Amino acid sequence: MAQGAGQGPAGRTAEAISPYPGYALPGYTHPLPPPHLGEHVGEDHGHHLVEDHGHHLGDEAVHHLGDEAVHRLAAEDPGHLDGYTPTARDLPVIEPRQPQAYGEAPHDVPTVELTPITAPQHHPVPGGPGPLYVVGDVHGYLDELYAALAAQGIVDAHGNWAAGNTRLWFLGDFTDRGPDGVGVIDLVMRLSAEAAAAGGYCKALMGNHELLLIGAKRFGDTPVNSGAGTASFQAAWLLNGGQRTDMERLQDHHLQWMSRLDAMAEEDGHLLVHSDTTAYLEYGDSIEAVNDAVTEALQRNDPDECWDLFRKFTKRFAFRDESGSMAARELLETYGGSRVVHGHSPIPYLLGEVPGEDSDGEESAPVVDGPHLYADGLALAMDGGVTMAGKLLVVQLPLAD
């Protein structure tokens, strides 16, 4: 099949300098949702978060759900959040900049003089593949993505592909929680074309938030069987950081692109997947079989089947515990490769580091310097936790010794 070209403290304000001219970072002062150990939907508990005593919550009802109501829903079954109690901050409506022409400065936001970034230079290697880079979860943080790509020399100061025959893979989750998910999708699609013209490529995998956004757009408030009651994609999307501005800007070509993304790939001995789960095994015993099964499920356009796919892609932490290396080895033995590379689960949570308050009462964020290698070296986590003031990771593989 054809391959497509992929939680922060309250009051987070962008302070970084944008890596391309004419584009300054606006100060986002709207509260963002706190990090989620598990999505607000699960095999056994999803209905508690999209229903109120059996009554289906529509779009506006979920949007206006307050702290008291959300805490009450969580109290009915606290296990579904894996230790996290939600608040109304889980239902953000961030007002980002308005869509604009690329390179055009937002109104009333000053531009800045940019300092050139010293970054690796990528040149085509005759007869051989280019270097391999992998990008973790982006979740709508377009400016941070530009900065991370520029720091690696993958894009230039204008945001254009500058990496020759480099191979770039996004691990999914382009949208939700951050301010400009559709902008991220547009960038990945554009870089795919530019990379191909330069002899390299830019590709992406299907994340659970792509499935969630596709479902919310296609099925809206249509009831689906969550496995333990009635739910809807629209409600789940809002509860998991869905941005109304993304939905307003989402077009057919974005949906077509997302619906054709592969679920997994193998590059240079790295088995690339979005989620740290073994649920991929339920869709086939080869990479091609899994990718075909996921694509065909989306093409059938059945809301219950799509919900089941989303639910399985939302599972996490399969490689974290004592049996984690066995789970990773099972995937590798089935699909090939010597190491699983995934996003989905923020590294701070894999390390047991939870954002909190320091001794001065200020909110603190966990420090993420790079990817997390674990499960006896068989799993590499790439979600640096950009949505929790962590780091958006763009890493060259294999890792340097």
C-alpha positions in Angstrom: 0.0 0.0 0.0 1.1 3.6 -0.5 2.9 5.3 2.4 1.7 8.7 3.4 4.4 11.5 4.1 2.6 11.7 12.2 1.0 18.1 28.3 1.9 21.4 29.7 1.4 23.3 32.9 -1.3 25.9 33.1 -0.4 29.2 31.6 2.5 27.9 29.5 3.9 30.7 27.4 6.0 30.1 24.3 9.4 31.9 24.6 11.5 30.2 22.0 12.5 32.0 18.8 10.9 30.7 15.7 13.5 29.2 13.3 12.2 30.8 10.2 11.9 34.4 9.3 8.8 36.5 9.5 7.2 34.2 12.1 7.2 35.1 15.7 5.8 33.0 18.5 2.6 34.3 20.0 2.3 34.1 23.8 -0.1 31.3 24.5 -1.5 32.0 27.9 -4.6 29.7 27.8 -4.3 26.8 30.1 -3.4 23.5 28.5 -4.5 20.1 29.7 -2.2 18.3 32.1 -0.4 15.2 30.9 -2.4 12.0 30.6 -1.1 8.7 31.8 -3.8 7.1 29.8 -6.2 8.5 27.3 -9.8 9.3 28.5 -11.0 6.1 26.9 -10.2 2.5 27.6 -11.3 -1.0 27.0 -13.4 -1.1 30.2 -13.9 2.4 31.3 -14.4 4.8 28.4 -18.2 5.2 28.8 -17.8 7.0 32.2 -16.2 9.9 30.5 -18.6 10.4 27.6 -21.9 9.7 29.5 -23.6 11.2 32.5 -25.6 8.5 34.2 -26.5 6.9 30.9 -27.3 10.2 29.0 -25.1 10.8 26.0 -23.1 14.0 26.2 -23.1 16.1 23.1 -20.5 18.4 21.8 -21.5 21.5 23.8 -22.3 19.5 27.0 -18.8 18.0 27.0 -17.3 21.4 26.2 -18.9 23.0 29.2 -18.3 20.2 31.6 -17.0 21.8 34.8 -14.5 20.7 37.5 -17.2 19.3 39.8 -18.8 17.2 37.1 -15.5 15.8 35.8 -14.3 14.9 39.3 -17.6 13.2 39.9 -17.2 11.1 36.7 -13.7 10.2 37.6 -14.8 9.2 41.1 -17.2 6.7 39.6 -14.3 4.7 38.3 -10.9 6.3 39.1 -9.0 3.3 37.6 -9.6 4.4 34.1 -7.1 7.3 34.4 -4.2 5.2 35.8 -3.7 7.6 38.7 -4.7 10.9 37.2 -7.8 12.9 38.3 -9.0 15.1 35.5 -10.3 18.7 35.8 -12.2 21.0 33.4 -8.7 21.9 32.0 -9.0 18.7 30.0 -11.5 20.5 27.8 -9.4 23.3 26.4 -10.4 25.7 23.6 -7.1 27.3 22.7 -7.4 30.3 20.4 -4.2 30.1 18.3 -3.2 32.5 15.6 -5.4 32.7 12.6 -4.4 30.8 9.5 -2.0 32.8 7.4 0.2 32.6 4.4 3.5 30.8 5.2 6.1 33.3 6.2 3.6 36.1 6.9 3.9 37.5 10.4 0.9 37.4 12.6 -0.8 40.7 13.3 0.4 42.6 16.4 3.2 40.1 17.1 6.7 41.5 16.6 9.1 39.5 14.4 12.6 38.8 15.6 16.1 38.9 14.2 17.1 35.2 13.9 20.5 33.8 14.9 21.6 31.2 12.5 21.5 27.7 14.0 24.6 25.6 13.7 23.3 22.2 12.7 24.5 19.0 10.9 24.8 19.3 7.2 23.2 16.5 5.2 24.6 15.7 1.7 23.5 12.9 -0.6 25.6 9.8 -0.4 25.9 8.2 -3.9 24.5 4.7 -3.9 23.5 4.6 -0.3 20.6 5.6 1.9 20.8 8.8 3.9 20.8 9.2 7.7 17.7 8.1 9.5 15.9 10.5 11.9 12.8 9.8 14.0 10.4 12.4 15.4 8.3 11.9 18.5 4.8 13.1 19.3 4.2 16.7 18.2 0.6 17.3 19.4 0.1 20.6 17.6 3.3 22.3 18.7 4.3 23.6 15.3 6.9 26.2 16.4 8.7 23.6 18.6 8.7 21.2 15.6 10.3 23.8 13.3 12.9 24.5 16.0 13.8 20.9 16.6 14.0 20.1 12.8 16.2 23.2 12.3 18.5 22.2 15.1 19.2 18.9 13.3 19.7 20.7 9.9 16.7 19.0 8.4 15.0 22.3 7.5 16.6 25.6 6.8 15.8 29.0 8.2 12.8 29.3 5.9 11.4 25.9 7.1 12.2 24.1 3.8 13.8 20.7 3.5 17.6 21.0 3.7 18.6 17.4 4.4 19.3 15.9 1.0 18.7 12.2 1.0 17.9 12.0 4.8 15.2 9.7 5.8 12.7 11.2 8.3 10.0 9.3 10.1 7.2 10.8 12.3 5.7 8.4 14.8 2.3 10.0 14.8 0.1 12.2 17.0 0.3 15.4 15.1 -2.8 17.1 16.6 -4.7 17.7 19.9 -3.7 19.5 23.1 -1.4 21.9 21.3 -2.3 25.1 19.3 -1.8 24.1 15.6 -2.3 20.5 14.7 -3.5 21.2 11.2 -0.3 23.3 10.7 1.8 20.3 11.7 0.0 18.1 9.2 0.5 20.7 6.5 4.2 20.8 7.3 4.7 17.1 7.2 2.9 16.8 3.9 5.0 19.6 2.4 8.3 18.1 3.7 7.3 14.8 2.1 7.2 16.3 -1.3 10.4 18.4 -0.8 12.3 15.5 0.6 11.3 13.2 -2.3 12.6 15.9 -4.8 15.9 16.0 -2.9 16.4 12.2 -3.0 15.3 11.6 0.6 11.9 11.0 2.2 9.7 12.1 4.9 7.1 9.6 6.1 4.7 9.2 9.0 2.9 6.6 11.1 -0.7 6.4 12.3 -1.1 7.6 15.9 -4.1 7.1 18.1 -4.9 10.8 17.9 -5.1 10.6 14.1 -7.7 7.8 14.5 -9.5 10.0 17.1 -9.6 13.0 14.8 -10.7 11.0 11.8 -13.5 9.4 13.9 -14.6 12.8 15.3 -14.8 14.2 11.8 -16.5 11.2 10.2 -18.8 10.1 12.9 -19.3 13.0 15.3 -21.7 12.2 18.0 -22.8 8.8 16.5 -22.9 6.3 19.4 -20.3 3.6 19.4 -19.9 0.5 21.5 -17.0 1.3 23.8 -16.9 -2.2 25.2 -18.5 -1.1 28.5 -21.3 1.2 27.4 -22.0 3.9 24.8 -19.5 6.6 23.8 -18.8 8.8 20.8 -15.7 10.0 18.9 -16.7 13.6 19.3 -16.9 13.4 23.1 -13.6 11.4 23.4 -11.9 13.9 21.0 -12.9 16.8 23.2 -11.9 15.1 26.4 -8.5 14.3 24.9 -7.5 17.8 23.9 -9.3 18.2 20.6 -8.9 21.8 19.4 -12.0 23.3 17.7 -9.7 25.5 15.4 -8.2 22.3 14.1 -11.6 20.8 13.3 -12.6 24.1 11.5 -9.5 24.0 9.3 -9.5 20.3 8.6 -10.0 19.5 4.9 -10.7 16.4 2.9 -7.1 16.1 1.7 -5.9 16.1 5.4 -8.4 13.2 6.1 -7.4 11.3 3.1 -3.7 11.6 4.0 -4.2 10.5 7.6 -6.4 7.6 6.7 -3.7 6.1 4.5 -0.9 6.3 7.0 0.8 3.0 7.8 0.7 1.6 11.4 4.3 0.3 11.5 7.5 0.2 9.5 11.0 -1.2 9.8 14.1 0.8 9.1 17.7 -0.3 9.7 16.7 -2.8 12.3 14.3 -0.4 14.1 10.7 -1.4 14.3 8.8 1.9 14.2 5.4 2.1 15.8 3.4 4.8 17.5 2.1 3.0 20.6 3.9 1.0 23.2 1.5 -1.9 22.9 1.3 -5.4 21.6 -2.1 -4.8 20.1 -0.5 -4.7 16.6 -0.3 -8.5 16.8 -4.1 -8.6 16.5 -4.0 -7.2 13.0 -1.5 -9.5 11.3 1.8 -11.4 11.5 3.7 -9.1 9.1 4.2 -5.4 8.7 2.4 -5.4 5.4 -0.6 -7.3 6.8 -1.0 -5.0 9.8 -0.8 -1.9 7.6 -3.3 -3.3 5.1 -5.7 -4.3 7.9 -5.7 -0.9 9.5 -6.2 0.9 6.1 -9.0 -1.5 5.2 -10.7 -1.0 8.5 -10.8 2.8 8.0 -12.1 2.4 4.4 -15.0 0.3 5.6 -16.1 3.4 7.5 -17.8 1.5 10.4 -17.8 3.6 13.6 -17.7 0.6 15.9 -14.8 -0.9 14.0 -12.9 2.4 13.9 -13.5 2.8 17.7 -12.1 -0.6 18.4 -9.0 0.3 16.3 -8.6 3.6 18.2 -9.1 1.8 21.6 -6.3 -0.7 20.8 -3.9 2.0 19.6 -4.5 3.9 22.9 -3.1 1.1 25.0 0.3 1.7 26.5 3.2 0.7 28.8 3.5 -2.8 27.4 7.3 -2.7 27.6 7.6 -0.9 31.0 7.3 -3.6 33.6 9.2 -6.8 34.4 7.7 -8.6 31.4 8.3 -5.6 29.1 11.3 -7.1 27.4 9.3 -10.2 26.6 6.6 -8.1 25.0 9.1 -6.2 23.0 10.8 -9.4 21.9 7.4 -10.8 20.7 6.9 -7.8 18.4 10.4 -8.0 17.1 10.3 -11.7 16.5 7.0 -11.3 14.6 7.7 -8.2 12.5 11.5 -8.0 12.4 14.1 -5.6 13.7 16.2 -5.5 16.8 14.6 -2.6 18.7 11.1 -1.2 19.0 11.0 2.6 18.6 7.7 4.2 19.8 6.0 7.4 20.9 2.7 7.7 22.7 3.7 7.3 26.3 5.6 10.4 27.6 9.1 9.6 28.8 8.6 11.2 32.2 5.8 8.8 33.0 7.9 5.8 31.9 10.5 7.0 34.3 7.9 7.7 37.1 8.6 11.4 37.0 5.4 13.4 37.5 5.2 17.2 37.1 4.4 19.0 40.4 5.4 21.9 42.5 8.9 22.7 43.7 9.8 23.9 47.2 8.9 27.5 46.2 5.4 26.4 45.1 6.2 26.9 41.4 5.1 24.3 38.9 8.0 22.1 37.8 8.4 20.0 34.7 10.4 16.9 34.3 13.7 17.2 32.4 14.0 15.2 29.2 17.3 15.3 27.4 16.7 12.6 24.9 15.0 9.3 24.1 14.6 6.7 26.8 16.1 3.2 26.2 14.6 0.5 28.3 13.3 -3.1 28.4 16.8 -4.5 28.3 17.6 -2.2 25.4 14.8 -3.6 23.2 12.5 -0.5 23.4 13.3 3.2 22.7 10.7 5.8 23.8 10.5 9.0 21.7 7.7 11.1 23.3 9.6 13.7 25.2 6.4 15.2 26.7 6.2 18.5 24.7 2.6 18.9 26.0 3.9 19.0 29.6 6.7 21.5 28.9 9.1 18.7 28.0 11.0 18.3 24.8 10.0 17.6 21.2 12.5 14.9 20.2 14.1 14.7 16.7 16.7 12.0 17.0 19.1 10.3 14.6 19.2 6.5 14.7 21.0 4.4 15.6 21.8 6.1 18.9 25.4 7.2 19.3 27.4 5.1 21.8 
